[in-house]
Amino acid sequence: RGCNAVVNFAAESHVDRSLIDSRPFIHTNVEGVQVLLDAAMRHGIERFLHISTDEVYGDLDPTAPSSLESDRFDPRSPYAASKASAEHLVQAANYSHGLDTVMTRGSNTYGPRQYPEKIIPLFVTNALEDRVMPVYGDGSAVRDYLHVDDHCRGIDLILRNGRPGGVYNLGAGLEISAESVAKAICKLLKCDASLIRHVQDRPGHDMRYSVDSTAAESLGWTRTWSFDEGLRRTVKWYLDHRSWWQPIRDGDHFKAWEKLWYTESGRLGRPT
């Protein structure tokens, strides 16, 4: 009660964990979204903004143009499928019940305070502990790395100025391979390149995401962070804030996940 807008950032968001157990992703990313939509309609919320992902588009061919908001969905992991399902529920609330909804599909986001299961903080914190940086397959899979500050400014702009029922891509306009990310982090930390280890690829690994952000840019959205500077500042943040991430990595939850994925599953951890 008393809110004029709801912005739903909440999600289980790690593809690797969704491959082991998809149930928490369905519970939070699908059922949880319907809970919020019901509450928004019940309390007369003026606008509901849902945060989605570029992963709903699926794997892009190397020569294909960047994904447009009108492109069909082709999710290829339980995580991506749960986010696509949520989008359908949001659109249904808009069409069927007249709820003013808007959605964003953001690319891979990075920056300070990111949970260390994600690629950049995983590589940084692994290197700081003199542990390997596990790069899937041949390391050629590319992602569009968007700094969290640019992402949040895009969300704020679309919350205020997006058209009712609209969907907007938010991407950095970059295509950077996992191998390049690992090498850049190694260079910044001056670590031994032997820490970069190619491991067995993720099942069903999408090799390329790329989104066209023209619609968001037409509202006035611009990006202010280059990847080089954003990565440098992010690495420095983890160097300066070991007291933040070390307890997470030492915790039972993180250790249990790490053991399951890198040891017991047999999918990863072995050199290719």
N, C-alpha and C positions, 0 to 999 in steps of 0.2 A: 504494500500500500504506500501511496505517496510518491512513487517513482514515475517519471515520465518516459523512461527508456530502459530497456534491458539489453546489455551486450554480453553475449554468451561466448566466453573464451574457454569454458570448461570442456576438457576432452582427455580421454586416454589417447596418447599421440605418438606412440613409438611402434613403428612397423614390426620390428623384430619381436617385440613382446606379443603383438597380435598374432604372429605366426605360431607361437607356442600355445596361447590360450586366447581365443577371440571373445570369450564371454564377457569379460569386463568392458570390452570395447562396445559390444552391443548394449550392455546395461547403461553405460554412461553416455555414449555418443548417439544412441538412437532413443532408448527409453527416457534417458535424462532430458533430451531435447524436448520430447513431448510433454514431460512434466513442466518444463519452463514455459512452453507455449500455452498450455492449459492455464497456468498461473497468470501469464500475461493477459490472456483473454478475460479471465475471471476478474482481474483488477483494473481492466481498462487501460493497459499500458499503451502509450501513444506510438511507440516504435520499438521493434524487436530486431536487433542486429545479430546475425549469426556468423561466427568465424568458421570458415571452411578451409579448404586446402587445394592446392594445384594437383594433388594426387588423385582427385576424382576424375581427371582427364585420362589417366593411365599413361602408358609408355608412348612417347613420341618417336617416330622414325627420325633418323639423323638429319634428313633434308626437309622434314615437314615444317610448315610455318608454326609460329608460336600459337598456343591454344587461345581461342576466343571464348567469351562467356557463353556463346551459343553452340559451342561444340558439344557433341554427345559425350556422355560419361562412359568410361571404360576402366573402372577401378579393378586393381589386380592384387590387392592384399586385403585381409580382413579389416585393417585400419581404414584404408581408402573406401572400402565398401560401406563401412559404418558411417563415414562422413557423407558419402553420397546419399545414403538412406536418410540421414538427418536433413539434408537439403530438400528432399522430396516432402518431408513433413513440414518444413518451414514454408515451402511454396503452397502446400495444401492449406495451411492456416491462412495464408494470404488470399488464396482463391476462394476457399469455402467459407471462411469466417470474416474476411475483410480486415484481418490484422495487418497493420502496416509493418511489413518486414523488408529487410535489406540484408544482403549477404556479401561477404568478401571471400575470395579464394587466394590466399597468400602462398608465396613460395617459401622455401626453407629459410627459417628465421634464425638469427644468431645474435649474440651479444652477451653482456654481463648477466650473471645470475641464472644462466640456463642450466637445467638439470644435467648432470654429467653422463647420462646415457647417450645424449645426442652427439653427433660426430665431432664437432669442434671442441666442446669441453671434454669429451672422452679422449680425444687425441692429446689435448693440452695436459690434462691431469695424468694420463698414462705416461706421457713423456717426463713430466715432473717427478714421477715415481720410478723412472727408468724402466718402464714397461712398454711392450710393443704397441704400435698403432695399427690395429687390424683393418686393412684395406680390402674390401670385397673384390674378388675376382681379379681382373687385370687393372682395376682402378680407373677405368675409363667412364664409368657412369657419371653423368653431369647433373648438377643441381643449380638452381638460381638463388644464390645466397643474398637475402635481404636483411639489412640491419634492423634490429628491433625498434629503434627510434623512428626510422622511416616507415616501418610497418604500422606502428601505433598512430603516427600522424595521418596515415592513409585511412585507418579505421575511424579516427575522430572526424575527418572530413566527410567520409561517406555516411557516418551516423547523422551528421547535420545536414548534408546536402544531397545524399543519394536519392534517386527517385524511388517511390514506393514500389515494392516488388522487384527492385533492381538487384543485379549481381555484378560485382566488380572484381577483376583480377588485380592483385598487388604483387608485382615482381620487380626485381632489381635490373632486369634486362641483361643478366650475365649467365654464362654457362661454364661452370667450373667443375673439373673432375675431382673425385675423391683423392686421387693421387696428387693432384696439385695442391689440395688443401693440406694434406699430410706434409708435403715438402715445404710449403710456406710456413707451417707451424714449426717444423724442425729448424728451418732457417732462423726464425725469430727467437727460438729457445736455444739455438746453437747446440742442438743435440745430435747424437750420432745417427746418421741416416739409416743405419742397420735396424733402428727401432721400427722403421716402416716395414710391415710384414703383410704380404698378400696372403689372404686366407680364402677358404672355400666360399663361393658366392652365396648370397642370400637367396633362398628359394623364390622364384618368380620376380627377381630383381628388375625394377624398371630402370632403363638405362638413360632416359632423358626426360626432364620436365622443362618446359619453357612457356611462359604466359605472356600474352599481349596485354599491356596495362593501359591502352589508349583510353578506355572509358573512364578510368579513375583519373588519368591525366587531364581529361577534358573538364573535370571538376576543379582542377587546379593543383592536383597532387604532384609533387616533385620529390626526388630522392636527393639527399644531401651527403650520404656516406659512400665513399669508394670502398671496394672490398679490401684493398690493401690497408687503408687506414682503419677501417672497422675491425679487421682481424688483428692488427697490431694493438689496438686499444683493448680488444677483448682478451687477448693473451695476457696483456699487462694486468688486467683486472683479476684473472685467475692467479697470476703470480702474487698479487698483492692481497688476495683474500683466501688464502689456504684455509683459514679458520672457518670459512663458510662451506667449502666443498669437501674438506677432509672428513668431517663427521658423516656426511652423506655417503661417501665412498666406503667408510669403515662400518657403516650400519648394516644390520642383518638383511634388510630388504634389498639393498644394492648388491651385497655379496651373494645372496641367494640367486638373484637374477643373473649375475655375471657367471656364476658356477653353472647354472642350468644351460645358458646359451653357449658359452665358450668351452665347456667341458663335457657335460653329460649328453647334450643333444647330438654331439658329433658333427654338427653342421659346420661349425667354425673352429678357428683356433689351429687348424692344420695348414701348413704352407701348401700352396697350390703348385 
